[in-house]
Amino acid sequence: MKRILITVLVFINSINFNLFGQNSSSDNRIIKVNYNNVTGKMNTMFKECIGAGRANEGLRADWQQQLAMAKKECDFKYIRMHGLLTDDMAVYREDSKGNPEYNYQYVDVLFDFLLSIKMKPFVELGFMPSALASGKETIFWWKGNVTPPKDYTKWGDLIKNLTQHFTQRYGAAEVKTWYFEVWNEPNLSPGFWTGTQQDYFKLYEYAAKAVKSVDPAYKVGGPATAGAGWVPETIDFCAKNNVPIDFISTHTYGVSQGYLDEYGSTGTVLNKDEWSVSGDVINSRKQIAASAKPNLELHYTEWSTSYTPADPIHDSYHSAAYILKKLKQSGNAPNSMSYWVFTDIFEEPGPRFTPFHGGFGLLNTQGIKKPAYFSYFLMNKLGEIELKNSDTSSWATKNAKGNVQLLFWDFTYTLPEKDVNNQAYYIKDLPSKSKGEVKIEVEGLQKGKYNLEIYKVGYKVNDAYTDYFAMGRPSQLTLEQVKSIKQKNSGLPIATEKVTIDATGKYSRSYKINENDVVFFSFVKQ
């Protein structure tokens, strides 16, 4: 018997912000799509790249196991991380006469693994090996050196030698598909760079020319800045000085103040601006379009709700709907939006002592799937062709098998307006309020009987963080507790129903939703 799978992916996200979390009616919202009414190829920039903390963490077995699962279930294409050239990767030293010695054993183990699971590196070139550094300033527990090179020629030689090594080991055809990004957030000084903007441009020029000297087709770019900074300046420098650049990379986070909070001690507040994050992305694209190089690719190589690895919003069910809202708003402006990061195996402030601590990850240290994980898990089920859809907070797609997907969401801003930050608000049980109903209408379906599988993410449903609260927030989880939370938050369907589609080919239903709910319908023709 021929089986036709029709998948409806539902995330509810109102563009209606209410600072006090009061109900706003969804009763008049109708999402109506037709299988035969298409707009073109679906933009999958949301899964092009994912972040990770640092390269050395990628040598850990648990890190590799988690990434393999995320690749299988979310299909991320590239991965970007700090610290490829840092001392714990043993890449560079000098002999007694000052001659460079290169070693790529650790890098090879990491990159071999990435390619074995069909992922590609988005190669961040940093930080400075101490033997090549001009100073001793470092960042993070693992001491990434953030000073300019003592010798820019030796810096360029290192990047050239590394690129040659990649070419020899993996082949030019493979390396042509990679991206080489120079440094990380050089506009944060002190922080990630002790030099000036001009010092960074010099660092960039030496690195970019070194990569291109191995193969002009290799892709290199930057400036990998915080807060969407230095985009026009970087393009202008490259254009005026004949310095190669293939893409712009930069970062943005969903809080309204600050850029770097290594230990989470400042207190962050989710930005209530409707166009937080997405406004930066769209503006970066406008800056590129107005520049001397208007066709450059745009990669947001870091983004999230918050820039600190101690922000409980990362663990909260609110994050799943927020992610969907910002990705949809960003539209076709970016070539990729790399969520920072895939796992809480992340040691910028040092090894973490509790299972849920507001870490950046889609997964916690034990591999428990957070609500944010499921936004990517379900987006990966969208089809290749986008259907016409007038609802601005949803996606409708189909694929070559005849499957249909509908994704819509409700993001409701519930943070109190005054005197409460993320660290004080998202550390408690936060029940969601009703948002009424959304009417779903799908037309053009084939006549017949269907099994309707229903998936959901929201308050107390695939919501590991709230389950952790119910356990009393233990400082450590036992094997039994980890197993229990994983089983309860597996992402399996919560119900299955029988549906009959008549000769009209229409499916219509009203579905009750709460704030920040995520629902997924999958119709399987019998």
C-alpha positions, 0 to 999 in steps of 0.5 A: 500500500502506498503511504503518503505522509503529511506533516503539520508542524505547529509552533504558536507565536504571537507577535503581540508582546504583553509585558505582564503576561496577560492573555491576548486572544488568538480566537481570530487567527486563521492559518490557511494553506494549500498544497498546490500554492507554492512560493519557492524553495524553503530557506533552511538557514536555521540549520546551516550552522551550530555553535560549540564552546571550544575545540578541545571540548570536542575531543570528549566522548560525551561531546561527540555523542551529543553532537552525533545525536543533534546532527541526526535529529536536527541536521546541522551542516556546519559547526563553529567553535573557539580555541582552535589555535589555543595552547590546549590544542597543541598547534604551535610552538617555537624551538630554541632559535625561534623557528615555528613548529606545527602540530595538528594531531588534536585538530585532526582527531576533532575534524576527522570526527566532524566529517565522519558524522557528515558535518563541516567545520566553520573554522574560527581562526583563534585564539593566539598560541602563547608562543606567538603572542605579544602579551599574556592577556587571556580570556576564560578558564581555559586561558585563550590568549587574546593579544595580537601576534608578536610577528604578523608574518609568523601568524600568516605562515601558521594560517597558511601551513594549517590551510595546506594541512587541511588541503592535504588531509581532506582534499581541496574539493572538501575544503572549498566547502568550508568557511574560514573566519578570522578571530572572535569579537575583536570589538570587545576590548578588553575581552577578546582582543587587546589590539585596536580595530586597525590591529584586527584589520592587519590580523585579518589581512594576513590570515585572509591572504594566507588562506587564499594563497593555498587556494583562491577558491577557499572562503574567508571572512569576518569580523565576527564582531559582537553586537553586529559591529564593524560591518561597513568598516570591515568591507570598506577596509577590504575594498580599499586595500584589495584584501579578500573577503567572501562573507561577513560574520557577526553576532547578536543576542536577545538582551538589551544591554552589554556584550560579555558576561563570562560568569553571569553576574551582571543580571540580564533582561530579555529585550522586549523590543519586537525586532530584537535580534532580527533587526540586527540581522536585517540591518547587517544585510542592508549594510552589505547591500549598500557597500562596495561588496553588495553580494557578500554572504552574511553569517550570524555565527552566534545568536541566542536569547542571552550572551551569558552561560548563566542565564536560566532563560536558556533552559526555560520552555519560553526559549523554544517559541522565541527561537522560532520567532526570531528565525522567521523574522530574519527571513532571507537576510542571513545565509546562516544563523548559528545558535550559540551553542548545541551543548552545556559541555561548555567551560568558559567560566570553568566546569559547571557544578549543576545540571541546569545552570542557564547554560547556552546549550540546546542539551544539558551536560548529561544530554537532556534535551531542553525545550530549545532543542525541540525547536530545531528538532521540529524545524528539521521536519519542514519540507523543501518547498515553501507554501504561500501563507499570509500568516507572518508567524508561521511556515508552511512547506511540502516535500518531494514525497507529498508531505505537508508541514505547517509550523506556527508559534506563540511567543508571549513576553511574560517578564515583569516590566520592572526590577526583575531580571532573567536570573531572578525570573526564569528560576521558578515554575512558570505556568503558561496562560491560555491564548485561546484557539488558532484555526488551521485550514489545509487544502489540497490534500488527497482523499483518504484516512490518516493517522494524526500524530500530535507532538507538543512542547511547552509548559510541563511538556518536553520541559525538562527544566520544570521537571528539574524544579519538581525534583527540588533542583538537586545539585547533582542528578542520579542515573535514575533521575537522568533516565527519568527526565530523558524518557519524559522529554523524548519528543515522542508524540503525545497522542494519535488520532484518526482523521478522514479527508473527503473529496474536498481535500480539506482539513480544518480544526481549531486548536487550543494553545497556551503562551509559548506552546509548541505543537506538531501535527503529523498526518500519515495516509493509510 
